[in-house]
Amino acid sequence: DEVSSDTIRCELDPPQDVGGLEACLVRSPRDVELLLDLGAAYDAAGRSSDARSAYRRGVEIDPSDADARLRLADALRRAGDVDDAITEAAAAVALRPNDPIAVRLAAGRAPDAR
């Protein structure tokens, strides 16, 4: 089974642009890291609803991925969905109890709040 050069590029040096990341996800739809990168690219492009969807997919694929839960929690918080943000952040705290960002988000605060 031959691996294409595009697949290798996606795995070793994933693109940072939305189009490139979406193309990589067609080949690897269950790659949580690609989903998180795509969510960040969507956020940077002002596509917050798409970012939340990408982060949510990452959580659905791997519920034990604390980074996916934290990114989803922060995206939900920024969208004003505080209750769901706290729920996701609390799940991240259960996975990483000493993570200060998770603890702040679980308390309903911004991740960079003191």
C-alpha positions as CSV (number, residue, x, y, z in Angstrom):
1,D,0.0,0.0,0.0
2,E,1.7,3.1,-1.3
3,V,1.7,6.3,0.8
4,S,1.2,9.5,-1.2
5,S,3.6,12.4,-0.8
6,D,0.6,14.5,0.3
7,T,-0.1,12.1,3.1
8,I,3.5,12.3,4.2
9,R,3.5,16.1,4.0
10,C,0.4,16.2,6.1
11,E,1.9,14.0,8.8
12,L,5.4,15.5,8.9
13,D,4.9,19.1,8.1
14,P,1.1,20.0,8.2
15,P,0.1,23.2,6.5
16,Q,-1.2,26.1,8.6
17,D,-3.7,27.5,6.2
18,V,-7.4,26.5,6.3
19,G,-7.5,25.0,2.8
20,G,-4.4,22.9,3.3
21,L,-5.5,21.6,6.7
22,E,-9.0,20.7,5.3
23,A,-7.3,18.8,2.5
24,C,-5.2,16.9,5.1
25,L,-8.3,16.0,7.1
26,V,-9.8,14.4,4.1
27,R,-7.0,11.9,4.2
28,S,-6.9,11.6,8.0
29,P,-10.3,12.6,9.3
30,R,-9.7,11.3,12.8
31,D,-6.4,13.1,13.4
32,V,-7.1,15.2,16.5
33,E,-3.9,17.3,16.1
34,L,-5.0,18.3,12.6
35,L,-8.4,19.2,13.9
36,L,-6.9,21.4,16.6
37,D,-4.7,23.1,14.0
38,L,-7.7,23.6,11.8
39,G,-9.7,25.1,14.7
40,A,-6.8,27.5,15.4
41,A,-6.7,28.4,11.7
42,Y,-10.5,29.0,11.7
43,D,-10.2,31.2,14.8
44,A,-7.4,33.2,13.1
45,A,-9.6,33.7,10.1
46,G,-12.6,34.9,12.2
47,R,-14.5,31.7,11.7
48,S,-15.3,31.0,15.3
49,S,-18.3,28.7,14.7
50,D,-16.2,26.5,12.4
51,A,-13.4,26.6,15.1
52,R,-15.8,25.3,17.7
53,S,-17.0,22.5,15.4
54,A,-13.4,21.4,14.8
55,Y,-12.5,21.4,18.5
56,R,-15.8,19.6,19.3
57,R,-14.9,16.9,16.7
58,G,-11.5,16.5,18.3
59,V,-13.2,15.9,21.7
60,E,-15.6,13.4,20.2
61,I,-12.7,11.5,18.6
62,D,-10.6,11.5,21.7
63,P,-12.4,12.5,24.9
64,S,-9.2,12.1,26.9
65,D,-7.4,14.8,24.9
66,A,-7.1,17.7,27.4
67,D,-5.9,20.1,24.8
68,A,-8.9,19.5,22.6
69,R,-11.2,20.1,25.7
70,L,-9.4,23.2,26.7
71,R,-9.5,24.7,23.2
72,L,-13.2,23.9,23.0
73,A,-13.8,25.3,26.4
74,D,-12.1,28.6,25.5
75,A,-13.9,28.8,22.2
76,L,-17.3,28.2,23.9
77,R,-16.4,30.9,26.6
78,R,-15.6,33.4,23.9
79,A,-18.9,32.7,22.2
80,G,-20.7,33.3,25.5
81,D,-21.6,29.7,26.2
82,V,-20.2,29.8,29.7
83,D,-22.0,26.7,31.1
84,D,-20.7,24.4,28.3
85,A,-17.3,26.0,28.6
86,I,-17.1,25.3,32.3
87,T,-18.3,21.7,31.6
88,E,-15.5,21.1,29.0
89,A,-12.9,22.8,31.3
90,A,-13.9,20.7,34.2
91,A,-13.4,17.6,32.1
92,A,-9.9,18.9,31.2
93,V,-9.2,19.5,34.9
94,A,-10.1,15.9,35.6
95,L,-7.4,14.9,33.0
96,R,-4.8,17.5,34.1
97,P,-5.6,18.7,37.6
98,N,-2.6,21.0,37.9
99,D,-3.1,22.8,34.6
100,P,-3.7,26.5,35.5
101,I,-5.5,27.3,32.3
102,A,-7.9,24.4,32.8
103,V,-8.5,25.5,36.4
104,R,-9.2,29.1,35.3
105,L,-11.6,28.1,32.5
106,A,-13.4,25.7,34.9
107,A,-13.9,28.6,37.3
108,G,-15.5,30.5,34.4
109,R,-12.6,32.9,33.9
110,A,-10.5,33.7,30.9
111,P,-7.5,31.4,30.4
112,D,-5.1,34.3,30.9
113,A,-6.9,35.8,33.9
114,R,-5.0,36.1,37.2
